[in-house]
Amino acid sequence: MTVKLYCFGESGNAYKATLTLELSGLEWEPVFVDFFNGESRSPAFRELNPMGEVPVMIDGDVTLSQSGVIQDYVSSKSGKLGGRSANERREILRWQFWDNHKMSSVAGNTRFLMNFLPEDKRPAEVIDFNQARLKSAYKVLEGELAERNWLVGDAITLADISCCGYLYYPEPFGFDRAEWPAIDAWLTRISETPGWKHPYDLMPGSPADRA
Ligand SMILES: N[C@@H](CCC(=O)N[C@@H](CS)C(=O)NCC(=O)O)C(=O)O
């Protein structure tokens, strides 16, 4: 059965789920959510996910939200990307929680404020505050990746896919690859994984559609 993944191209959280699906080899298809016209706030979408968030996955009678949980489901089902031991699995979870809390949520909000809000509504102080928080997160990531090729173990895992969720997007949000050499090399390594795709090539919808 084909897994359905509710997503839109601009969503780094959906990218984590779709890239995991793509690299896992499971059969899947995207279902476009018209986020910028309010679809994720509609009653129909809230039926699907009362949290009102993208991504959502449906596989037969299993419906899941939260990118990390979808990643975990896909990894369990495919036997891929989930680490080689219980210890590695816990390490992956550490990175997923850290990413969701300290990096992706701040990156996603900052990118939204800087690019998708009308210019006269962009709150400069909030953006500055968020960018300082992000810099601390990049420092953590840079420090770890200066020591090794992958966040957990010796191969790409869900941890890498979670943490890279926002880092390939071209819209500015306070991340410049050139300033972070270990992160830069790691992003290149991930993008050289067979089957890798850029978010705008993997999911429907991009800023170009709304230009
Ligand atoms: N922790 C969640 C975050 C999901 C999330 O914030 N998704 C955004 C799109 S990238 C969303 O749907 N936001 C709607 C809202 O916050 O109202 C995950 O990893 O799936």
The ligand as a MOL file (V3000), in Angstrom:
LIG
                    3D

  0  0  0     0  0            999 V3000
M  V30 BEGIN CTAB
M  V30 COUNTS 20 19 0 0 0
M  V30 BEGIN ATOM
M  V30 1 N 7.1170 19.3620 15.6850 0
M  V30 2 C 6.2950 19.3290 14.4980 0
M  V30 3 C 6.2380 20.7200 13.8970 0
M  V30 4 C 5.2810 20.7690 12.7350 0
M  V30 5 C 5.0490 22.1940 12.2580 0
M  V30 6 O 5.2430 23.1730 12.9910 0
M  V30 7 N 4.5940 22.2800 11.0120 0
M  V30 8 C 4.2950 23.5700 10.4490 0
M  V30 9 C 4.6010 23.5780 8.9710 0
M  V30 10 S 6.3450 23.4760 8.7140 0
M  V30 11 C 2.8230 23.8150 10.6310 0
M  V30 12 O 2.0120 23.0560 10.1430 0
M  V30 13 N 2.4810 24.8840 11.3550 0
M  V30 14 C 1.1270 25.2460 11.5520 0
M  V30 15 C 0.9160 25.9360 12.8680 0
M  V30 16 O 1.8550 25.9680 13.6910 0
M  V30 17 O -0.1880 26.4210 13.0600 0
M  V30 18 C 6.8440 18.3210 13.5030 0
M  V30 19 O 8.0630 18.0570 13.5670 0
M  V30 20 O 6.0930 17.7580 12.6990 0
M  V30 END ATOM
M  V30 BEGIN BOND
M  V30 1 1 1 2
M  V30 2 1 2 3
M  V30 3 1 2 18
M  V30 4 1 3 4
M  V30 5 1 4 5
M  V30 6 2 5 6
M  V30 7 1 5 7
M  V30 8 1 7 8
M  V30 9 1 8 9
M  V30 10 1 8 11
M  V30 11 1 9 10
M  V30 12 2 11 12
M  V30 13 1 11 13
M  V30 14 1 13 14
M  V30 15 1 14 15
M  V30 16 2 15 16
M  V30 17 1 15 17
M  V30 18 2 18 19
M  V30 19 1 18 20
M  V30 END BOND
M  V30 END CTAB
M  END
